[in-house]
């Protein structure tokens, strides 16, 4: 049975992946990386840069406030069944240097 059919049978949901919905790089100014989306079931954010990136629920994200994503592959993943409502909320990022590349993948219901 195809995966889409298994998901529909078990969870009664159809999903699709969305790559980089808002931005692909960040600098020393806080940017929204994911908008509030009540249809988001999970996401992964990966730091592709040589700088450290910080992730938080507000634009007050800083090097002393947020989840640290280390350079060269540091990541954060969240799913609805472990982080609950927080998965659907808006998320902000800030980097320790300009032009810091990130990759964002969100899974949404449609």
KEBANU-881727 format. One line per field, with one value per residue (C-alpha): residue number from 1; residue in three letters; chain; x, y, z. Coordinates in Angstrom, 1 decimal. Example, Ala and Ser with C-alpha at 12.3 -4.5 7.8 and 13.67 -1.06 7.14 Angstrom:
REM KEBANU-881727
i	[1|2] .
aa	[ala|ser] .
ch	[A|A] .
u	[12.3|13.7] .
v	[-4.5|-1.1] .
w	[7.8|7.1] .
REM end
This chain:
REM KEBANU-881727
i	[1|2|3|4|5|6|7|8|9|10|11|12|13|14|15|16|17|18|19|20|21|22|23|24|25|26|27|28|29|30|31|32|33|34|35|36|37|38|39|40|41|42|43|44|45|46|47|48|49|50|51|52|53|54|55|56|57|58|59|60|61|62|63|64|65|66|67|68|69|70|71|72|73|74|75|76|77|78|79|80|81|82|83|84|85|86|87|88|89|90|91|92|93|94|95|96|97|98|99|100|101|102|103|104|105|106|107|108|109|110] .
aa	[unk|unk|unk|unk|unk|unk|unk|unk|unk|unk|unk|unk|unk|unk|unk|unk|unk|unk|unk|unk|unk|unk|unk|unk|unk|unk|unk|unk|unk|unk|unk|unk|unk|unk|unk|unk|unk|unk|unk|unk|unk|unk|unk|unk|unk|unk|unk|unk|unk|unk|unk|unk|unk|unk|unk|unk|unk|unk|unk|unk|unk|unk|unk|unk|unk|unk|unk|unk|unk|unk|unk|unk|unk|unk|unk|unk|unk|unk|unk|unk|unk|unk|unk|unk|unk|unk|unk|unk|unk|unk|unk|unk|unk|unk|unk|unk|unk|unk|unk|unk|unk|unk|unk|unk|unk|unk|unk|unk|unk|unk] .
ch	[A|A|A|A|A|A|A|A|A|A|A|A|A|A|A|A|A|A|A|A|A|A|A|A|A|A|A|A|A|A|A|A|A|A|A|A|A|A|A|A|A|A|A|A|A|A|A|A|A|A|A|A|A|A|A|A|A|A|A|A|A|A|A|A|A|A|A|A|A|A|A|A|A|A|A|A|A|A|A|A|A|A|A|A|A|A|A|A|A|A|A|A|A|A|A|A|A|A|A|A|A|A|A|A|A|A|A|A|A|A] .
u	[0.0|1.4|2.5|-0.2|-2.8|-1.3|-1.3|-4.9|-5.9|-4.1|-4.2|-7.0|-4.7|-3.0|0.4|2.9|6.4|7.2|10.8|12.1|8.7|10.0|13.8|17.0|19.5|19.7|22.0|22.4|18.8|15.9|13.9|10.7|11.6|8.2|4.9|2.0|0.4|-2.3|-1.9|1.8|2.4|6.1|9.3|13.0|15.4|19.1|22.0|24.0|26.4|29.7|28.0|25.8|22.1|19.5|15.9|13.0|9.3|9.7|11.7|13.7|15.8|19.5|22.7|21.4|17.8|16.9|17.7|21.3|21.8|25.6|27.4|27.6|24.5|23.0|19.3|16.0|13.0|9.6|6.4|2.9|2.7|5.7|5.8|2.0|0.7|4.2|4.8|2.2|3.4|5.7|9.5|12.3|16.0|19.1|22.7|26.1|27.2|25.6|24.4|24.1|22.4|19.6|17.3|13.7|11.3|7.8|5.2|1.6|-1.8|-3.8] .
v	[0.0|3.5|5.6|8.2|5.5|4.3|7.9|8.3|5.0|5.4|9.2|10.4|13.0|13.9|15.6|17.4|18.8|22.4|23.4|26.8|28.5|31.9|32.3|30.5|32.6|34.7|37.3|39.2|40.5|38.3|36.9|34.7|31.3|29.8|31.6|30.5|27.5|25.4|22.8|22.2|18.7|19.0|20.7|20.5|23.4|22.7|25.2|24.9|27.8|28.2|30.4|29.5|30.1|30.5|29.6|30.9|31.5|35.3|38.0|38.4|35.5|36.1|34.3|34.2|33.3|30.5|27.0|26.8|25.3|24.6|25.4|22.9|20.8|21.7|21.1|21.2|19.0|19.1|17.0|17.5|14.4|15.4|19.2|19.7|23.2|24.6|23.0|25.3|28.5|31.1|30.6|33.1|32.7|34.8|34.1|35.1|36.2|37.6|35.3|32.2|29.5|27.5|24.7|24.5|21.6|21.6|18.9|20.3|18.8|19.6] .
w	[0.0|-0.8|2.1|1.3|1.8|5.0|6.4|5.4|6.9|10.2|10.8|8.5|7.0|3.7|3.9|1.8|2.4|1.9|1.5|2.6|2.9|3.9|3.9|3.0|4.8|8.0|9.5|12.7|12.5|13.7|10.8|10.8|9.5|9.9|10.0|12.3|10.5|12.3|9.5|10.2|11.6|12.0|10.8|10.6|10.4|9.5|9.9|6.7|7.5|9.3|11.9|14.9|14.4|17.2|17.0|19.2|19.4|19.3|17.5|20.8|19.7|20.5|21.4|25.0|24.2|22.0|20.8|19.5|16.1|15.7|12.5|9.8|10.3|13.7|13.5|15.3|14.6|16.1|15.6|16.7|18.8|21.0|21.0|20.6|19.7|19.6|16.2|14.6|16.1|14.3|14.7|14.5|13.8|14.2|13.2|14.5|11.0|7.8|5.0|7.1|5.0|6.5|5.2|6.4|5.7|7.1|6.7|6.4|6.1|3.0] .
REM end
